[in-house]
Structures are given as C-alpha cells and as structure tokens.
Amino acid sequence: MPASSSRFCRSLQVFAVLQWLFLFLGLSQVCLALLILALLSRAWILGVLYLVWLYGDRNTPQTGGRRSAWVRNWAIWRHFRDYFPISLVKTAELDPSHNYLFGFHPHGVLVIGAFSNFCTEATGFSRLFPGFRPHLLMLPFWFHLPVFRDCIMLSGLVSSAKASIAYLLSRPGGGQVAVLAVGGPLEALEAKPGALSLRIRNQKGFVKLALEHGGGPDPGAAEPPARPGAGGRAARALRGAAHTAVRGAQGALRGPGRPAPDPHLGAPAPPIPSPPAAP
C-alpha cells in the first residue's frame, strides 16, 4: 500500500508539472485558435463582444492585474511544488505598510521556482508574509494574447513594463510586491546544468526605478556570477528586500531528489516607502 500510494503521489506530481508546461507552452495557441473559430462561427457575436471588452480592459496588466485567491490555492500547485521540491525561505521581517521590489535570480528556462513561490500559495507566501500581494512580472507581449492573458493574470502575473512596476511601487497603503527577474529573458538562454550566470551588466533600469520610488542603493539578495565581471556594482545594488530563497528547479525540469542550489543572501535593503493612504 505505501508503494502504491507513493506511485500515485508521484503520478499526481508529474501531471501537475505537465499541465503547467501546457499552460505556458500551449494554452496561448489554443486560446487564440478558439477565438478565431468563434469569430468564424455562428457564435461570432460572442467573439466580437469579448474583443470590445478586451479593448476596454487593455490596461489591467499594467495596473495590478486581476488575481484570484481561489486559483492561487489550487491543490494541484502543491503537487507541482513537491515534484522538485520547491520551498520559500524567509530571512527578514517586512513592513506591510511599504511597497517592495523583489529581485530573483536565476531566471531559468521557465521561472519555475518564482512561479511556485509568488503565483501560488503552495509554499505559503501569504502565511510567511501576511499583508503582502506578490505580482510576478512577465513580458508585456504575453498580455496581448486574448483569453490567455486573462488566465495568467489569475495567478498574479502582471506586465513587466515600466509603467506596471511604477504603478505597484506607488500604491498608497503599501503591501504591494513587484517580483522581477533581474537577469531578464536573455538570461534564460544561459541556463545550463551546473552553471550559474547573472546577466545584469546592461540591465540596471530596475535599480533606477527603485531609487525613483524612494529605495536606497543598498545590497540585496544576489547569486554569485558564473563569469568574472558578470555582476559588479549593479549586482551589489540588487533589490531583494524580501530575501527569499528559491530552492528547487529554476531551469528545465529535473527529477526530485537532486540537490537544490544553495542560495546566497545579503542584508535587507531599506523598504520603498508608499504614499500615504487617501483619507
């Protein structure tokens, strides 16, 4: 019975990972095809109404998105977490009256660790950081894909456009967290087993944006660069106020039982003060 139970749990974990891969690699094409089919069928009026609504909703990915606590708490995300496994390590207390810009590294192939930690409650983000709402930043291109963009926003994904980050960091009352892959999408091309590369030399805009909203250029969380000179001064200014350690897979899928990389954490950076709440 224990062996059968173990195989069943393993099957659930594999299924959870496969459905997540479909979500990011195949769902956008399916959604687009369904919309085209609807426009070419007798249900064309529904497709037109959706497109009209989509135009009016076009700025939502840049204004905090439209998250769903129900989706974030799906049981399937816990099986997804256990496949690798992935955990979230808290090393500092944060003031929920402030807004924060989290920096995570490495980007990996499909940002599996960041998705599990910040787009689901599988690793207990809300329990560890009560009063905070994490928003994982994603390339703006994906939010131009109909239906798909509505699906990914349910878990807390928002556009990585400058206006989107500025919106989150300037919200009154605090508690907003913008989560940024500091190496950018190009870092995904350097994801290789046994190698760790921080691509940040020409990507310092997030530091400037944090400074514009009141953050100090203090050291944050950073991983050691894989090549000499890959980090430098900008790496020392990395904004990682929450100091979360993503343990588990950050690159391509790897089987459970393989050792997770040891995180390298710095001292907390001063929080970004939020504007006072309106009376």
C-alpha positions as CSV (number, residue, x, y, z in Angstrom):
1,M,0.0,0.0,0.0
2,P,2.8,2.5,0.8
3,A,4.4,1.8,-2.5
4,S,1.1,2.2,-4.4
5,S,0.5,5.5,-2.5
6,S,3.9,6.7,-3.4
7,R,3.4,5.9,-7.1
8,F,0.1,7.7,-7.0
9,C,1.5,10.8,-5.5
10,R,4.4,10.7,-8.0
11,S,1.8,10.5,-10.8
12,L,0.0,13.5,-9.4
13,Q,3.2,15.4,-9.3
14,V,4.1,14.6,-12.9
15,F,0.6,15.5,-14.0
16,A,0.8,18.8,-12.2
17,V,4.1,19.7,-14.0
18,L,2.7,18.6,-17.4
19,Q,-0.4,20.8,-17.1
20,W,1.8,23.7,-16.1
21,L,4.0,23.2,-19.1
22,F,0.9,23.2,-21.3
23,L,-0.3,26.4,-19.6
24,F,2.9,28.2,-20.7
25,L,3.7,26.4,-23.9
26,G,0.4,25.5,-25.5
27,L,-2.5,27.4,-23.9
28,S,-1.9,30.6,-25.7
29,Q,-2.2,28.9,-29.1
30,V,-5.3,27.1,-28.0
31,C,-7.0,30.3,-26.8
32,L,-6.2,32.1,-30.0
33,A,-7.5,29.3,-32.1
34,L,-10.7,29.1,-30.1
35,L,-11.3,32.8,-30.5
36,I,-10.7,32.7,-34.3
37,L,-13.1,29.7,-34.6
38,A,-15.7,31.6,-32.6
39,L,-15.4,34.6,-34.9
40,L,-15.9,32.4,-37.9
41,S,-18.9,30.5,-36.5
42,R,-22.4,31.4,-35.5
43,A,-21.0,32.5,-32.1
44,W,-19.2,35.4,-33.8
45,I,-21.1,37.9,-31.7
46,L,-19.5,36.5,-28.5
47,G,-16.1,36.9,-30.0
48,V,-16.8,40.5,-31.0
49,L,-18.2,41.3,-27.5
50,Y,-15.0,39.8,-26.0
51,L,-12.8,41.9,-28.2
52,V,-14.7,45.0,-27.3
53,W,-14.3,44.1,-23.6
54,L,-10.6,43.3,-24.2
55,Y,-10.0,46.8,-25.6
56,G,-11.5,48.4,-22.5
57,D,-9.5,46.1,-20.3
58,R,-6.2,46.6,-22.1
59,N,-4.5,48.4,-19.2
60,T,-5.3,45.9,-16.5
61,P,-2.0,44.0,-16.8
62,Q,-0.2,47.3,-16.0
63,T,-2.5,48.3,-13.1
64,G,-2.1,45.4,-10.7
65,G,-3.8,42.7,-12.8
66,R,-6.8,40.6,-11.7
67,R,-5.7,37.9,-9.3
68,S,-7.8,35.1,-7.9
69,A,-7.1,33.7,-4.4
70,W,-9.1,30.5,-5.4
71,V,-6.7,29.8,-8.4
72,R,-3.6,30.5,-6.3
73,N,-4.8,27.9,-3.7
74,W,-5.5,25.1,-6.1
75,A,-4.3,21.7,-4.7
76,I,-2.5,21.0,-8.0
77,W,0.1,23.6,-7.1
78,R,1.1,21.6,-4.0
79,H,1.8,18.6,-6.2
80,F,3.7,20.9,-8.6
81,R,5.8,22.1,-5.7
82,D,6.5,18.6,-4.4
83,Y,7.8,17.3,-7.8
84,F,11.1,19.2,-7.5
85,P,10.7,20.1,-4.5
86,I,10.5,23.9,-4.0
87,S,10.4,25.9,-0.8
88,L,10.3,29.5,0.2
89,V,12.8,30.6,2.9
90,K,12.1,33.8,4.9
91,T,15.1,35.6,6.5
92,A,13.7,39.0,7.3
93,E,10.6,40.6,8.6
94,L,8.9,43.1,6.3
95,D,6.7,46.1,7.0
96,P,3.4,45.7,5.1
97,S,2.9,49.4,5.1
98,H,5.6,49.7,2.5
99,N,5.8,48.5,-1.1
100,Y,8.7,46.4,-2.2
101,L,10.6,45.4,-5.4
102,F,11.9,41.8,-5.1
103,G,14.7,40.7,-7.3
104,F,15.1,36.9,-8.0
105,H,17.8,35.0,-9.8
106,P,18.4,32.9,-11.8
107,H,15.7,33.4,-14.4
108,G,15.9,29.8,-15.6
109,V,14.1,28.4,-18.6
110,L,10.6,28.7,-17.3
111,V,10.9,30.6,-14.0
112,I,9.5,27.5,-12.2
113,G,10.6,28.5,-8.7
114,A,9.4,32.0,-8.9
115,F,6.0,30.9,-10.3
116,S,5.6,28.4,-7.5
117,N,6.6,30.9,-4.8
118,F,4.9,34.1,-6.0
119,C,2.0,32.9,-8.2
120,T,0.6,30.2,-6.0
121,E,0.2,29.6,-2.3
122,A,1.9,26.2,-2.4
123,T,5.0,27.4,-0.5
124,G,2.9,29.6,1.9
125,F,3.8,33.1,0.7
126,S,0.7,34.7,2.4
127,R,1.4,32.8,5.6
128,L,5.1,33.9,5.7
129,F,4.4,37.5,4.5
130,P,0.9,38.4,5.7
131,G,-0.5,41.6,4.3
132,F,1.5,41.4,1.0
133,R,0.3,40.8,-2.5
134,P,3.0,39.5,-4.8
135,H,3.0,40.3,-8.5
136,L,5.4,38.3,-10.7
137,L,6.4,40.5,-13.7
138,M,6.2,39.0,-17.2
139,L,7.0,40.3,-20.7
140,P,4.2,42.6,-22.0
141,F,3.9,40.6,-25.2
142,W,2.0,37.8,-23.4
143,F,-0.7,40.2,-22.3
144,H,-1.6,40.9,-25.9
145,L,-2.8,37.3,-26.4
146,P,-6.6,37.1,-26.0
147,V,-8.0,34.8,-23.3
148,F,-4.5,33.6,-22.3
149,R,-3.7,37.0,-20.7
150,D,-6.8,36.6,-18.6
151,C,-5.8,33.2,-17.5
152,I,-2.3,34.1,-16.4
153,M,-3.4,37.2,-14.5
154,L,-5.5,35.0,-12.2
155,S,-2.3,33.7,-10.5
156,G,-0.8,37.2,-10.1
157,L,1.2,37.7,-13.2
158,V,1.4,41.3,-14.5
159,S,3.2,43.1,-17.2
160,S,6.9,43.9,-16.7
161,A,6.5,47.3,-18.4
162,K,8.0,50.3,-16.5
163,A,4.5,51.7,-16.0
164,S,3.4,48.5,-14.4
165,I,6.2,48.4,-11.9
166,A,5.8,52.1,-11.1
167,Y,2.1,51.6,-10.5
168,L,2.7,48.8,-7.9
169,L,5.5,50.7,-6.1
170,S,3.4,53.9,-5.9
171,R,0.2,52.3,-4.5
172,P,-0.9,54.0,-1.3
173,G,-1.2,51.9,1.8
174,G,1.7,49.6,1.0
175,G,1.6,45.8,0.8
176,Q,2.4,45.6,-2.9
177,V,5.3,43.4,-4.1
178,A,6.7,43.6,-7.7
179,V,8.8,40.5,-8.4
180,L,11.4,40.9,-11.1
181,A,13.8,38.5,-12.8
182,V,16.8,40.9,-12.7
183,G,18.6,39.0,-15.4
184,G,15.8,39.3,-17.9
185,P,14.6,36.8,-20.5
186,L,18.0,36.7,-22.2
187,E,19.4,35.0,-19.0
188,A,17.1,32.1,-19.8
189,L,19.4,31.3,-22.7
190,E,22.3,30.8,-20.4
191,A,20.5,28.3,-18.1
192,K,22.7,25.2,-18.1
193,P,23.1,22.4,-15.6
194,G,25.8,23.1,-13.1
195,A,26.3,26.7,-14.2
196,L,25.1,30.0,-12.7
197,S,25.3,33.2,-14.6
198,L,23.9,36.6,-13.6
199,R,23.2,38.8,-16.6
200,I,22.9,42.3,-15.3
201,R,25.6,44.5,-16.7
202,N,23.3,46.3,-19.2
203,Q,20.1,45.8,-17.3
204,K,20.1,48.3,-14.4
205,G,16.8,50.0,-15.1
206,F,15.2,48.3,-12.1
207,V,17.7,49.9,-9.8
208,K,16.9,53.4,-11.2
209,L,13.2,52.7,-10.9
210,A,13.6,51.6,-7.2
211,L,15.5,54.8,-6.5
212,E,12.9,56.9,-8.1
213,H,10.3,55.5,-5.7
214,G,12.4,56.0,-2.6
215,G,14.5,52.9,-2.2
216,G,18.2,53.2,-1.3
217,P,21.0,51.5,-3.3
218,D,21.8,49.1,-0.5
219,P,22.9,45.5,-1.1
220,G,20.2,42.9,-1.6
221,A,19.9,39.3,-2.5
222,A,22.3,38.1,-5.2
223,E,23.7,34.9,-6.5
224,P,27.4,34.8,-7.5
225,P,28.0,35.5,-11.2
226,A,29.1,32.5,-13.3
227,R,31.8,34.6,-15.1
228,P,34.1,37.3,-13.8
229,G,32.6,40.7,-14.3
230,A,29.0,39.5,-14.9
231,G,27.7,41.3,-11.8
232,G,29.8,44.1,-10.5
233,R,28.4,47.2,-8.9
234,A,24.9,46.7,-10.2
235,A,24.7,43.2,-8.7
236,R,25.6,44.8,-5.3
237,A,22.6,47.1,-5.7
238,L,20.2,44.3,-6.4
239,R,16.9,44.9,-4.8
240,G,15.9,41.8,-2.9
241,A,14.2,43.2,0.2
242,A,12.3,40.0,0.9
243,H,15.3,37.7,0.6
244,T,13.5,34.7,-0.5
245,A,15.5,31.6,-1.4
246,V,14.1,29.7,-4.3
247,R,15.1,26.1,-3.7
248,G,14.4,23.6,-6.4
249,A,14.3,23.8,-10.2
250,Q,14.8,27.2,-11.8
251,G,15.7,25.8,-15.2
252,A,14.4,22.9,-17.1
253,L,12.6,20.1,-15.3
254,R,14.7,17.9,-13.2
255,G,13.7,14.9,-11.1
256,P,13.1,15.0,-7.4
257,G,16.0,14.1,-5.1
258,R,18.6,16.1,-7.0
259,P,20.3,18.7,-4.8
260,A,19.0,22.3,-4.9
261,P,21.5,25.1,-5.3
262,D,22.5,26.9,-2.1
263,P,21.1,30.5,-2.0
264,H,23.4,33.4,-1.4
265,L,21.5,36.1,0.6
266,G,22.5,39.7,1.5
267,A,21.3,42.0,4.2
268,P,17.9,43.6,3.9
269,A,17.6,46.7,1.8
270,P,15.6,49.7,3.1
271,P,11.9,49.4,2.0
272,I,10.4,51.6,-0.6
273,P,8.0,53.9,1.3
274,S,4.5,54.0,-0.1
275,P,2.4,57.2,-0.4
276,P,0.1,57.8,2.5
277,A,-3.4,56.4,2.0
278,A,-6.0,58.8,1.0
279,P,-8.3,59.9,3.8
